[in-house]
Amino acid sequence: MTEVLPPTPSTAGTGSEKLDRRILAIGSVVVLGAVMAMLDITVVNVAIDHLIGEFDTTLNTIQWVATGYTLALATVIPLSGWAADRFGTKRIYLTAVFLFMAGSALAGLSWSVESLILFRVLQGLGGGMLMPLGMTILTKAAGPERIGRVMSVIGVPMLLGPIVGPILGGWLVDDVSWRWIFFINVPVGILTLLLGVKLLEKDEPRPAEKLDVIGLLLLSPGLAALIYGLAQVPAHEGVGHPEVYLPAGIGAVLVATFIWHASRTKGALIDLKLFRDRSFSVAAVTMVLFVVAFFGSMLLMPLYFQQVRGEGALAAGLLLAPQGIGAMLMMPIAGLIVDRVGSARIAQLGIIVIVGSMVLFTQLEGDTSYMAIGSALFVMGLGMGMTMMPIMSAALKTLRQQDVARASTSLNIIQQVAASIGTALLSVILFNEMKERLAPLAANAPAGAAPDTSSITDLPEPIRSQVADLMSEAYSATFFWALILLALAFLPALLLPRGKGTPPAPEPAVAPLPADAEAPPVIDEPAAGRG
């Protein structure tokens, strides 16, 4: 016989709809962990040139400092949902924080480029689990009534990482030491561990959960190979190089094989039955199109500032700050709207706002006012705050508690792959647009005097202005394609379910009575009194 246990605070979900102190405390732990992971990617990218000289190596070798982290991150994400269910979300989250912190400390102590790459892989193994586990922890703690505001909390580091990272990284490398781009994670990690032990609620692991070993052997290396191949597109200026199409092709085959395997396997690493939920599947399709367009376009503005306007990495980061400010201001408002009226309308409006702001970027010139660009970036940030997290809220809002961990893993995989596709796609478009416009100028230049577009500030003034205008045209044309891709995301967004959405009724937790205990009498209660 069994007895019904009262719902715990983390699963009650039907109390006050405000984000109370408990939720905010849990959110602070999640945000600290996510900030470490998201900032680290962009902070390290700024230091790549400096590290080449520090370790007396080549760009091809030092690139593995970034690539190794990304591949480790992609490899471990599929494991996070199963691990959370099997061992408990709190335990795995704190383990991930420790791995990331230990990898950071060791990376800061690196004595060679090989040791730095190895410790970056260790960082990635921890960092890959922080975001999906953080989403799971907050979603379970807040319940479906507050998921919009919870997603807005998680979205802050996701949006600010690409903006704050270059600023922080540039300052640390120039004025402190490259080692501190890693050491800075240690005090943050210690604080996250201490707060996590105290504030995160213990959840019950499910020891019966078996690891889908075949799925892991297919999906983890498949994602790593696919993302690696896509990441090589900019370096090889297209998809025709073996270093692009071989790993990407092998990765795509492995991922496709995993989908076939998961559709026929109970307890697969990713539960494909989640996609039978209309809200989840429509939100996933919307997210793919949106992330491909938006995250791909996020590559363009920093490059425009550096290549066309001759700005450094630190200045480019500061010029991008209005976008982060706009997103930060809008996300709490959007989260409140999602919880009150649903995700559909706010996400649709957000896409329209981003498309409208991107129109300016399709008209870029070599001397476009920074005030105009900053204003458009601010409006784009507002649109981003209205879009990304509401889409994720729509995906998770109608799921059962026990499905949240696997769903969070699925969404993070979708986001990683879509972002890689978007970056590769827009990089190829930009390269082809540049080649088409600059080829005649290079052909007419004296032998050995073709303009070097990577150092436009070194060009003499007449040529510099001409090259800047041609490069601006290339960026404008690329932004036009980004705008088209973004507009396509509006189509599935129209299918997002309207209204607040209602998750299935939670199943009551049960605990077995001791073998020698007498069973209590069964008393029927009204259905409204349960759950």
N, C-alpha and C positions, 0 to 999 in steps of 0.2 A: 504494500500500500504506500501511497505517497501523500505528503501534505503540501498545500500551496503556500509558498513563501511570499511575503509582501514585497512589492517592487522596490528595488534600491533607488536612491536618489538619481542615479545616472540613467535609469531606464523609466522612471516615472513619466516624465515628459509631458504631463498634463497640468502642471502647476502654473505658476506665474510665467507669463510669456516674456518677461524682462530678462536681460542677461544679468543674473544676480552675481554676487561676489564669488560664488563657487565657480560659475562658468568663466568669469573673467580671470580668476586665478589659474584655472586650467589652461585658458587661452594664453596667458602670459608664458607658461612653460612651452606650449606648442610654438608660439611665435619666436621665442628665443632659439629653439632648435631649428626652425625653418629659416630664420635670418642667417644663421651660421652657414647652412647649406647653400642658400641662394646667393648670398654675398660672395662666398668663396669662389664661385665659378668666374664671376666678372672681375673680382679683385686680382686673381691670378693671371687672367688674360692681359691685364695692363703691365704685368711684370715680365712678360715673355722676353721682350728685347733685352731687358737688364739681365735676365738669367742666362742668356746666350753668352754674354761677356763674362759673367760671374763664373761659369763653369767651363768656359772656353770650348764651346760646342757649336753645333749647327742648328738652324731653325727646324730642320726635319727631326732632329733628336729631341730638342726641347719641347716640341709640339706635343710629345707624349706626356708631358706634365699635365696638360689639359685633356688630351685624348684618353689617357689611362684613367683619369677620374670619371670622365663621362661614360666609358665602357663599364667600369665597375658599378657605377650608378645604375646603368641600364640592366646589368646582369642581376642585381639584387632586388630591384623593384618587384619582379614577379613573385618573389619569395615572401614578401612582407605580409600579404593577406593571409597566407597559410600560417606563417609564424605567429601572427597576432592571434589567430583562432586557437592554435595549438598550445602556445605557452602563455598567452595573456598579453594584451596590448601594452600595458604599463611596463612589464618586464622587458619586452623587446624594444620599446622606445628608449628606455634608459640604456640598454645595451648599445643601441645605435648611436646615441649621444656619446657614450664612452669611446666607441670605436672611432668616431669622427674626431673627438678631442685628442685621442692618442695619436691618430694619424697626423693631425695638425702639429702636435708637439714634435713628433719625429721628423716631419717635413721641415720644420724650422731648424732642426739640428742637422739637416742633410750635409754630407761631406762630398757627395758626387752627384752627377745628374742621374745615375742609375738608382741611387738610394732615394733621391727625391721622387722619381717616378714610382718606385715601389711604395713609398709612404703615401703618395697621392692615391694609389689604388686602395690602400687601407682606408683612407678618408672617404673614398667613394662608396665603399661597402657599407659604411655607417650612414653617409649622407643620402644614399638612395632610398633608405627606409624612413627618413625623418618626415618627409612630406605626406606620403600615404598614411603612415601611422598617426601623424598629427591630425589629418582629416578624420580618421576613424575615431580617435579619442574625443575630439570636440563634437562630432556628429552624434555619437552615442550619449555624451553627457548632456547635450542641449535638447535632444529630442526634435521631432519634425517641426514643431511649432516655431522654433527659433533658428532653423538651419540657415536661413538667409543671412542673418546677422553673424552667425558663426562662420560662414564662408567668407564674409567680408573681413573677419579677423585674420583668417588664414591667407587671404589674398594680399595683405599688406607686404609681407616679405617677397612674395612672388613678383609683384610689380616694382617694388623699390630696389630689388637686387640689381637689375641691369642699369639702374640710374645711379644709386649710391656707390655701387662697387667700383666703377672707374675713378670716382672722386677719392674714395678712401684708399684704393690701391695706389693711385698716383701720388698721394701725399706720403704714404708709408714708404714707397720705394724711393722717392726723391729726398725726403727729409728725415727718415728714421733708418730703416733697414729692410731689405727684401724679406728677411726672416720673420719680420713682424706681420707680414700678410698671413702667416700661419700661426704664429704665437698668439695673435689677438683672439683666436678661437678658444684658447685654453681657459682664460677666466670666464668667458661666456659659457663654455661647456661645463665648468665646475658649478657655476650658478644654476644652470639648467638642471644638472643632476640633483643638487640639493633641493631645489624647489620641486622637482619632479617626484622625488622620494616622499616629500611632505604633502604635496597638493594633488597629485594624480590619483584617481580612484582605482582601487584594485578591481580587476575584472576576472571572471572565472574562466580559466583556460579550458579547452575541450580536448582532453588527451586522446579521444577517439579519432581525432583528425589525422589521417594518414597523408604523408607527403606524396604528391604525384611526381615520382622521380622521372618518369618518361617525359611528362610535360615540362619539368624543369630543364631537362637536357635538351629539349627542343626550343623552348621559349627564351631562356636566358641567353644562350649563345646566338640564337636567331636575332634577338633584339640588338645585341652588341654588334654583330656583323652588319646588320642593316643600318644602324645609326653611324657606325664607322664609315661604311661606304658612302653614305649621304654626306658625311662631314668632309670627305675628300673632294667633293664636287668643286668648291671654290678654288682649291689649290691646283686642280687639273683642268679648270676652266671648261667643265662639261662632264658628260657621263660616258665618254668614249674611252677613258683610260681603264686598264685592267684593275688598278687599285680602287676604282669606283665601282665598276659593274660586277666584279667577282664577289667581293664581300657583300655588297648590297643584294645581289642575286641570290647568293647562298642564304643570306639572312631572311630574305623574303620567302624562299622555299621552306626554311625551317619554321617560320611563323605560320605559314599556310598549313604545314603538316601538323603543327600544334593545334590549330583551329579544327582540323579534321579529327585529331585525337580527342580534343576536349568535348567535341560534339557526341562522342561515343563512350565517354568515360565518366563514371560517377565520382564526384569528389575531385574533379580536375583542378589544376592550379588556378585557372580562371574559369569561373562558372558562366558558361555561355547562356544559361537560362536567364541570367539577368537581363539579357537583351530582349526577352519576351515582354518585359515591362515597358509599356509604350513611352512613358516619361523618360526612362533611362536611355532607351535606344534613340529616340529623337534628339535628346540632349547630347548624346555621344556623337551623332552625325553632325549636329550644329557645331559642336566643339572642334571636330576635325577640320571643317572648312574655316572656322574662325581662327583657330590657332595657326593653320598653314598660312593664312593671309596676314594676320596681325603680327605674329612672332617673326615671320619672314621679313615683314616691313621694318621691324625694330632693328634689324641689321643695317638698314639703309641710312638712317639719320646720323648715327655716329660716323659712318664712313663719309657721308657728305660733308660733315663739319671738318673732318680731318683731311680728306683728299681734295675737296674743292675749295674750302675756305682756309686750309692750312693750319687748323687748330690742333693742339696737342690732346692727348687722351683725357687729361684732367679738365681742360676747358670744354671739351666735347661733353663730358659727363655733367658739368655744371649747366651747359646749354640745354641738356635733356631734362633737367630737374622739373620744369613746369609740368611735364607729363606725369611724373610721380606725384606731384602736389595735387593735381586735378583728380587723379585716381584715389588718393588718400582721402580727399574731401568727400568724394561721391560714394565710396564703398559703404560706409555706415548707413547713409541715407538709402542706398539701393537695397541693403540687407533688410532694413525695416520695411520697405515697400514689398519685398519678396514675401516676408512673413505675413503681411497683412492682405495682400491681393494676389500673390503668386508671381512666378518668374517670367511668364511669356511677354507681357507688355513691356516691362522694363528692359529685358534683353533685346527685344526688337528695336526699341527706341535707342538703346546704346549703339547698336550696329549702324543705325541711321546717322547718329551723331559722329561716329568715327569716320564713316564714309564722307560726310560733309566736311569734316576738318581735313581729311586727306586730299580734298580737291586742291588746296593750296600747294601741296607737295607735288602735284602733277604740273605745276607752273613754276617750279624752282628755276632761279637764275644764279649766276655767279655772285651777285651782290644782293640777293633777296634780304630784306630787313630781318635782323635777328628778333626784333619786336614782333613782327608778323609770324615768324616761325614759332617763337615762344608762345604766342597766343593760340596758334593752331595746335601745338603740342599740349597745352593746358586743356583745351576743349577735347582733344583726343583722349587725354587722361580721364576726363569726366565720362566719356563714352566707354572707356575700358572698365571703369568702376561700375558701370551699369550693365556690363555684358558678361565678363568671364565668370565671376562668382555666381550670378543668378543662373547661368547655364548649369554650373556644377550643382547648385541647389536643386534645380529641377531634376537632375539625374538621381540625387540621393533621397529626395523628400518622400517618395512613396515606397521606399524599400523597407524590409524588415530589419530589425536590429542585427540579426545574425548574418545578414548579407552585406552590411556596411563595409567590413574590412576588405572583402574581395572586390566590392564595387569601387572602393577608393583606389585599390591597386590597378584595376582596369582603367580608371580615368587617368591615373598618372602615366600608365603605359601609352594610352592614346595621346596624351599631351606631349610626351617625349618624342614619339615617332612623328606626330604632326608638325611639331616645331622643327625637327630635323629636315622633314620634307620641305617645309616652307623656306627655311634658310637656304637649302640647296637649290630649290626652284628659282627663288629671286636672285640668288648669286649668279646662276647661269644666265638669267634674263639681263642682269646688269652687265655682265661681262660681254655679252653679245651686243648690247646697246652701245657700250663703250667702244668696242672693236669697230663697229659700223661707223661711228662718228669720228674716231681718232685715226683710223687707217689712212684716209687721204692726207691728213696733216703729217703723219709719220712718213708716208711715201714721198712727199715733196720736201722733206727735211734733208739737209746734207748728210752724207754718210757719217754714221756715229753720232748724229745730233738729234735723233728722234726724242721727243719730249718724254721725260720720266714722270708719269702721273702720280707716282708714289711720293714724290718730293716736289710738289707744285710750287712751294715757296722759293725754291732755288732757281726757278725759271726767270729769264728776263721779262720785264713787264709786258711788252706787247704780246709775246707768246703766251705768257701766263694768263692774261685776260681771255685770249682766244681759247686756250685749253680749258679754262674754268667754265666758260660758256658752253663748250661742247660737252664737258662732263656733266654739267647741270642738266642739259637736255637728256642725257642718258639716265640720270637719276629720275627726272620727271617722267620719262617713258616707263621706267621700272615701277614707279609709284602708281602709274595708271593701271598696270597689270595687277598690282596689289589691291587697288581699289575695286577692280572687277571681281577678283577672288573674294574679297570681303563682302561685296554685294551679293554674291552667290550664297554666302552663309545666312542671308536674310530669309532664303526660301525654306530651309528646314526649321528656322526659328519661328516661322508662321505656324508650324505644326506643334510647337511646344504647348502642352496642356495649360489651359487657363484656369484660374482659381488657385487656391492654396494647396490643393492636393492632400490626399489622406492616405497614410500608410496602412498596411494590413494590421488588424488587431494583434498586439503582441501576445505571444504565448506565455502563460504563467510559468515562472520558474518552479521547478519541483525538486524536492530532495527526498531520498528514500528514508523511511523510518527504520530504526534499529530492528534487527530480526526478532528480538524478544518483546518489542513494544506492541501494545494493544491498539488496533486500528480504531480511530475515532469514528463516530457516526457520521454518515454523509448527509449534509444539509444542503438542499437546493437553494441557490440564491438567484435573484433576478440577474439577467445578463448585464444590465447597466452597472451592477456593482462590481463587475470584474474588470481587470486590465487597468 
